Amino acid sequence: MASTVQERPSFLTLTQDTITIEVGEEKKPFIVHKDLLCYWSKYFDKALNGHFKEGGKDTIAVEDFSPSIFGCFVQWLYAQPSMPPVPEGDPQMKQTGKLGGTRPSKKTSTATRYSDKKADHSDRIYITVILMLLHLYSFGDKYEAHDLRKDALSKMVDYAIDGKRVTSAVVVALGVKNLPDSSPCYKYFVDEYAFVWTPKTESADVIKDSRQTLPAGFLFDVLLASAGGEETPDDLDDPCRYHKHETSKEVDHCRMQHPQRMVVMDELVSAWCRGTSQD
């Protein structure tokens, strides 16, 4: 179902219609512009404008996510009107062709990526940021905010390129247990473990615990992906590998917008870190 909000909302065109979202067990209220909410989330669009809407209803409950995660969604939501349009035929994209870097083989790439990052997985802020991104991915999946889902996964890919070790067993064990094996995010974790991860980056205790914490189905999928002896895929660092684009035009559009969208995600992560450090 297409959004009933036909044109992408801007701060110049927003109506004064708002919706109160009561979030979590404490029913914390968030007041959000209806135009924005319905344009970027098909779920809320159907709930507020579709056949199952309740007459005159201006409050919706979101009980399965915390207020902090919904607050991240709201920050992301209100950044969307400021996103510049993508020019057609961007000359830079014609030169680069894809996002991300090109990794060398597994033997050298892991040493380069993780040589000075071994302690990252034990850092409380780092783990909470990755889990926040996973929660945002799940939120975007359930509430059909597909651009949010793509942005959260793209940010995880960027973390991996920067050597932030998304593939740490500690993070993956917490992340994949709630992901179906058909999920693009699940496929990303499988690829990272199959082509990048090495036990040299984990402590002996983490490796021992991983036998119990990592799902057997996930480990089998990693085995299947790595058993062929293939080299690291050229597009492993390209988030579009996991975005399920339907056309080449969508791929080009996504790649051209990626830098601006990651600025929004960087700001969101910074805000999350500031809030976490105060807990």
N, C-alpha and C positions, 0 to 999 in steps of 0.2 A: 504493500500500500504506500503510495507516495504521500509526502507530507501535505496537509491541507494548507500550510503556509507556503504559497507558491514562490515567493521571492525571498532570497536570503536576507534575513533581518539585519538592519544597521541601527545604530543609535539615533539616526535621523528619522527612521521610519517606525520604530517600535511604538506599539499602542500602549495604553496605560493598563491594559488587562494583566493582572497578575494571578498567580496560583500559589497557595501555601502548601508546601510539602512537609509533612510531619515525619521525621526520620528517627529510626531506632526505637528501642524500648522506651526511652525517655520522651519520645515524640517531639524532638527538637524542631521548631518551625523554621523553614527557609521560605522566603517570599521571592518568587522567580517570575520574570516576565514570560507570559504564556507564549508569545511569538517565538522567543528563543528556544524555550523548552520543546515546543511542538516541532520546530524546524529540525533540531538536532537530535531528537529522540522520537523514533516512530512509535515506541511504546506509549509515551505520554501523549503523542498526537492522537493515537487511537483511543486512549482512555478519556481524553478531553473533547475530541471532535468526532470520534467514530460512532459506530452503531451501538456500542455498549456504554456510552457515556451516560452519567446520571445527571438529570436535569438540574441546572443551577449549582452543580457541585463545584466548589472552588478550593477544596482541600483534598489532597491525596496522601495516603500513608505509604512510606517506604520502610519496611520493617526488617529487611534482610541485609542492610548495610549500615555501617556506623555513620553518625553525623560527620565525623572527620573525613571519611571517604566521599560522602555526598558533598561536603564543602569543597573538596578538590574538584569534583564534577562541576560545581557552580562556578568556581574560579576559571576552569577551562571553558565553560559555556559563555561567560561574559568576555572572554578573550577572542571569541570567534568573529564578532563584527569588525574587529580591528585587523583581521587577517587580509593582507592585500590580495587582489585577484591575480591569477596566474596568467602572464602574457602568453600568447600563442607563439609557438616556434622559438622558444628561448634558445639563443645561440650557444649558451654555455651547456645546456642539456644535450645539444646535438654533439658536443665534443666529449662529454663525460659518459653519457649513455646510461649510467646507473649510479646508485648511491653506495656509500660505504667504501672501504678500502679493499685492497686485494691481499689476502693473506698468503704467506708462503706455506710450505708443507707443514703438517702437524708437528713434526719434530722440532722445527725452528720457531713456528708461530707461538707455541705455548711458552717457550722460554722468553721470547720477546714480550709477549703480552703480560706474563705473570711474574717476571723475575723480581720485581720490587713491590709486588702487590699481594704477597702471600698472606698477610694479616687482614686483608680487607673483609674476608667473610666473617670474621669474628667481631667486626665493628658494628655496634648496635644501630647506629644511624644508617649505615649502608644496608643492613638487612631490612630495616623497617621501610626504607625507600623502595627497595625491590618488591617487598610484599605490598606496599601501597600501590605500585604500578600493576601488580597482579590483581589486586582488588579492583582497581579502575578498569582493567581489561575485562574482568568478570562483570562489573557493573555495566560497561558498554555492551557486553554480549547479552545480558539479560534484558536490559532496558532499550536495546536496539539503538544505542548511540554509537554507530559503527565508526565514525571518525575518531571518537574518543578511544575506542578499542584499538584502532590502528595506531594512534599516537602513543598509547601506552606501550604497545609492542615495539614500535620504532625506537622509543626511548630505551627500552631494554637492550635492543640491538646496539644502540649507540654506546651504552654502558660497556658492552662486551668489547667493542672496538677500542674504547679508551682503557681497557685492561681492568675493568671493575669486577670481573669474575662472576657474571650472572650464573655460570655453570657450577658454582660451588655446590657441593652435595647438600649443605645446610639449607641453601635457598631452594634448590630444586625439589628436595623432599617436601618442603612446605608448600611449594607451588603446584606441582603436577598432580598431587592427590585429589585436587578439585577440578582438574581439567580433563574433559573427554579426549580420547586419543584422536578424534577428528579435529580438534582445535588447532588453529595455526600456531598458537603459542606453545602448545604441546610439541608440535613438529619442530619448532625452533629449539626447544630444550633438547630434543632428541638429536638434532643436527649438531648442536654445540657439544654435547657429550660424545657423539660419534666421531667428530672431526677435529675437535679442539682440546677437550679435557684431557688431563694427564694426572695420574696419582701423585706426581711430584709436587702438585700445587696444594695438596691436602695434608693435614696432619694424620698421623697413624690412628688417632682416636676417631677422627671424622670418617676415615675409610672403614674402620671397623663398624662404626655405627651405621654407615650407609648400607650395609648388608641387611639391616632391619628396617631402615627408614625409607629407602628408595623402593617404589613399587616394582614388583617382579615384572609386570607387563611393560613398564617403562624401560627396564634394563634389557628385556628381550627386544624391544623396538630399537634400542641403541645397538644391540648386537647385530640385528638385521641390517641397519644402516651402515655399519662399519665393516661387516664381513666381506663385502665385495672388494675391499682394498682400494677403493677409489681415492683420488686426491681430493683435497678440500674443494668443494664447489666454488666456482668463481663468484657466484652471487650470494655467498653465505652472509656477507656483511651488508647486503642490500635488503632493507626492510620489505620492499615490494615482493620479495620471494614469499612472504607470509601474509600478504594482504588480500589475496583472492580477488584481484582485479579482473574484471570481465572483458575489458578492451585495452588495446595498446594506448588509446587516448587517456584512459584512466591512469595507466602506469606513468605516462609522461606528466600528467597533471600532478600526481602524487609526488613524483621526484622533484618537480619544480617548486612545490610548496614546502618540501621537507625542511629546509633551513629555518623558515619562518615558524613552522609548527613546532620545531624543537626549541625555539626561543621561548614559546609559551610553556612547553613542558619543563624547561630549565627553571623558569620562574616558579612553576608549581612545585617542583622538587625543592627549591630553596625555601619556599614558604613552609613546606612540610617539615624540612629539617629544623627550621627555626622553632616551629611548634613542638617538635619532638624533643628538642634540647631543653625546652622549658618544663617538660613533664617530670 
